[in-house]
Amino acid sequence: MNIKTKVFIYQLLSFAAFFIPLRFAISYFSSLEGIWIPFLAFVITLILAPKFQVITTKEGSKVFMKWIFSKEIKEL
């Protein structure tokens, strides 16, 4: 499997791990209706979910992760 494909899957799984619980929590605890529930969950998830990126260096492709709760950029 290509490294860019793996990073895409990591990004998708991390987004889903935040989005799905947030969507149900917002619908349970708020009085919002319709499209506003998933929209608000989407915006919050964009802020909270970690970001994965492939960077090509002289040594080869490396995967880096940046997260709002971590100050440094971590290499995976």
HUQUI-V904637 format. One record per residue. RES is the residue in one letter. PHI is phi in whole degrees, -180 to 180 (* if undefined). PSI is psi in whole degrees, -180 to 180 (NA if undefined). D_CENTER is the distance of its C-alpha to the mean C-alpha in Angstrom with 1 decimal. Layout:
res & phi & psi & d_center
RES & PHI & PSI & D_CENTER
RES & PHI & PSI & D_CENTER
This chain:
res & phi & psi & d_center
M & * & 137 & 20.7
N & -66 & 147 & 19.7
I & -65 & -33 & 17.3
K & -68 & -32 & 15.4
T & -68 & -41 & 15.1
K & -62 & -42 & 13.8
V & -65 & -39 & 11.0
F & -62 & -41 & 10.2
I & -67 & -41 & 10.4
Y & -59 & -44 & 8.2
Q & -64 & -43 & 5.3
L & -64 & -44 & 6.6
L & -68 & -39 & 7.4
S & -68 & -37 & 4.5
F & -64 & -45 & 3.6
A & -65 & -36 & 7.3
A & -64 & -29 & 8.0
F & -91 & -40 & 7.2
F & -68 & -48 & 8.6
I & -62 & -51 & 11.7
P & -64 & -38 & 13.1
L & -64 & -39 & 12.6
R & -61 & -46 & 14.4
F & -70 & -36 & 17.2
A & -67 & -41 & 17.5
I & -65 & -42 & 17.9
S & -69 & -30 & 20.4
Y & -80 & -41 & 22.3
F & -97 & -9 & 22.6
S & -120 & 171 & 23.1
S & -102 & 17 & 25.6
L & -70 & 153 & 23.4
E & -137 & 159 & 24.2
G & 72 & -138 & 23.3
I & -72 & -15 & 20.5
W & -69 & -29 & 19.6
I & -65 & -57 & 17.9
P & -68 & -29 & 15.1
F & -65 & -46 & 15.0
L & -66 & -40 & 14.7
A & -63 & -38 & 12.0
F & -63 & -47 & 10.0
V & -65 & -44 & 10.9
I & -64 & -40 & 10.2
T & -66 & -38 & 6.6
L & -59 & -34 & 6.3
I & -79 & -42 & 8.2
L & -87 & -30 & 7.0
A & -73 & 144 & 3.4
P & -69 & 151 & 4.6
K & -108 & 130 & 5.6
F & -110 & 144 & 8.0
Q & -151 & 144 & 11.3
V & -99 & 129 & 14.7
I & -124 & 130 & 17.7
T & -89 & 121 & 21.2
T & -116 & -175 & 23.7
K & -66 & -31 & 27.4
E & -81 & -16 & 26.7
G & 133 & -167 & 24.3
S & -81 & 136 & 20.6
K & -128 & 150 & 18.3
V & -104 & 129 & 14.6
F & -122 & 149 & 13.2
M & -128 & 134 & 10.2
K & -122 & 135 & 9.9
W & -139 & 148 & 8.9
I & -66 & -27 & 10.6
F & -89 & -1 & 12.6
S & -125 & 131 & 13.9
K & -75 & -34 & 16.4
E & -96 & 162 & 16.7
I & -91 & 124 & 14.8
K & -98 & 140 & 14.9
E & -95 & 132 & 16.2
L & -101 & NA & 15.5
